[in-house]
Amino acid sequence: MSTENVLDHHRGDRPDTPAHARLMATKVPEVTVCFWVIKVLTTGMGETASDFLAKALDPVLAVGLGGLGLVASLLLQFAVRRYVAWIYWTGIVMVSVFGTMATDVLHVVLGVPYALSTPFFMIVLAAVFALWHLREGTLSIHSIHTRRRELFYWAAVLATFALGTAAGDLTASVGLRYLGSAALFAVAICVPALLHRSGLLGAVTAFWSAYVVTRPLGASLADWMALPGSRGGLGMGLGPVTLSWTVAIVGFVAYLAVSNRDTQAG
């Protein structure tokens, strides 16, 4: 197995899946090195973009615009019948931006502590996975060939972002600060890959475990770069960090769109 798809090579289709159920081509990208890089970049960019918009605009307006952007991007994603790099990653970016806003509202406005929201979102994610597996018999991203599986996939993505956001904020609030949190999650994201390589963890479980960790990893790195030294950051500013990470995302996605390196076979 190549290093590009070490975290998810399991196709996961049930042998009894009827041929007529596959109504569309795969709707998600192949798991490559670029996939993980862009995933971390989108989480960090979503974190700083959310904070920047909340300061530049009325918070209610910012949340409303984020919600509209998320709905529009997902409608576009569901409208196409195959994976399109810029459409897919636009959806991921909007999940990150709106997900950060929603989690901040839960904590700041409603006063829900991270120690409570983190286990809550763990339960939500577990429920999504349980229902998905019960109905489809697989959680593999290589099996996203039907509308129902696509709906389960994006529900899981939303839940992982919510969980990752709460977990990252929890670690940052208990003394690790942003650089310490980034170091912790950088180590944590390597664990599923190592366990999978050693045969101790299945490919699908390893993939989703690492997927959850990308959210707090990217957010912690972006916050460390953007926030002032008084808060443990480098003080580069929310706007500049958001812009620079956006440029990096656009560059990687453009490369994938041209090269088709992340298009699943079959």
Secondary structure as the mmCIF struct_conf table of DSSP 4:
data_model
#
loop_
_struct_conf.conf_type_id
_struct_conf.id
_struct_conf.beg_label_comp_id
_struct_conf.beg_label_asym_id
_struct_conf.beg_label_seq_id
_struct_conf.end_label_comp_id
_struct_conf.end_label_asym_id
_struct_conf.end_label_seq_id
HELX_RH_3T_P HELX_RH_3T_P1 THR A 3 ASN A 5
TURN_TY1_P TURN_TY1_P1 VAL A 6 LEU A 7
TURN_TY1_P TURN_TY1_P2 PRO A 15 ASP A 16
HELX_RH_3T_P HELX_RH_3T_P2 ALA A 19 ALA A 21
BEND BEND1 MET A 24 MET A 24
BEND BEND2 VAL A 28 VAL A 28
HELX_RH_AL_P HELX_RH_AL_P1 VAL A 33 ALA A 56
BEND BEND3 LEU A 57 LEU A 57
HELX_RH_AL_P HELX_RH_AL_P2 PRO A 59 ALA A 79
BEND BEND4 VAL A 80 ARG A 82
HELX_RH_AL_P HELX_RH_AL_P3 ALA A 85 ASP A 104
HELX_RH_PI_P HELX_RH_PI_P1 VAL A 105 VAL A 109
TURN_TY1_P TURN_TY1_P3 LEU A 110 LEU A 110
HELX_RH_AL_P HELX_RH_AL_P4 TYR A 114 GLU A 136
BEND BEND5 GLY A 137 GLY A 137
HELX_RH_3T_P HELX_RH_3T_P3 ILE A 141 SER A 143
BEND BEND6 THR A 146 THR A 146
HELX_RH_AL_P HELX_RH_AL_P5 ARG A 147 THR A 171
HELX_RH_PI_P HELX_RH_PI_P2 ALA A 172 LEU A 176
HELX_RH_AL_P HELX_RH_AL_P6 ARG A 177 ARG A 197
TURN_TY1_P TURN_TY1_P4 SER A 198 GLY A 199
BEND BEND7 LEU A 200 LEU A 201
HELX_RH_AL_P HELX_RH_AL_P7 ALA A 203 ALA A 226
BEND BEND8 LEU A 227 LEU A 227
HELX_RH_3T_P HELX_RH_3T_P4 GLY A 229 ARG A 231
TURN_TY1_P TURN_TY1_P5 GLY A 232 GLY A 232
BEND BEND9 GLY A 233 GLY A 233
HELX_RH_AL_P HELX_RH_AL_P8 LEU A 238 SER A 259
TURN_TY1_P TURN_TY1_P6 ARG A 261 ASP A 262
HELX_LH_PP_P HELX_LH_PP_P1 THR A 263 ALA A 265
#
